[in-house]
Amino acid sequence: MAEHTARLPRLEAALQPQVQSWRWAPVVAAIQALRGVQCTVAVTLIAALGDRSRFDNPRPLMSYLGRTPSEHPSGERRRPGAIPKTGNSHARRALIEGAGASRYPAKVSRPLQLRLEKVPQVIQAMSWQAQVRRCKRYRRLVARGKHVNPGVVAIARERAAFVWAIAREVEVTH
């Protein structure tokens, strides 16, 4: 694990100059306003999504990323199933990685504050709204007796919706 931890700063240092010249750089910077989304996660998500204009709303995006539960309908009954393993595995993992941050109360850490200073006020507001909503939802799920892992997956699904909304906002303003 220590090797992976040591590799991350080197990877981010190598990614930074590449991202600056990428056409999706404003979107990458904007979604880093979300708690638990640093440069590597942002680049992974945006690279996996490609052109986001093909998603009219967040639901197709969630399905594309494999964050929508399967169903087992039978007559009048509809039983929800497991989360499928469809979509881009790197993007799925990137969503899950940062979703665990919702286990803790909503707050703005110093690194997040520095990232928030670089984005417009509307995106800052969306970021705070997302953080409060996800923390509250996680606490409700755990209070109802849900296991930690399905709670984190549910939060990752919501995170995908907020990524979609922020990316859409950046495209409108830039």
Secondary structure, DSSP 8 states (H G I E B T S, - for coil): -HHHHHHHHHHHHHHHHHHHTSTTHHHHHHHTTSTT--HHHHHHHHHHH--GGG-SSHHHHHHHTT-S--EEEETTEEEE------S-HHHHHHHHHHHGGGGS-----HHHHHHHTTS-HHHHHHHHHHHHHHHHHHHHHHHTT--HHHHHHHHHHHHHHHHHHHHHHHHHH-
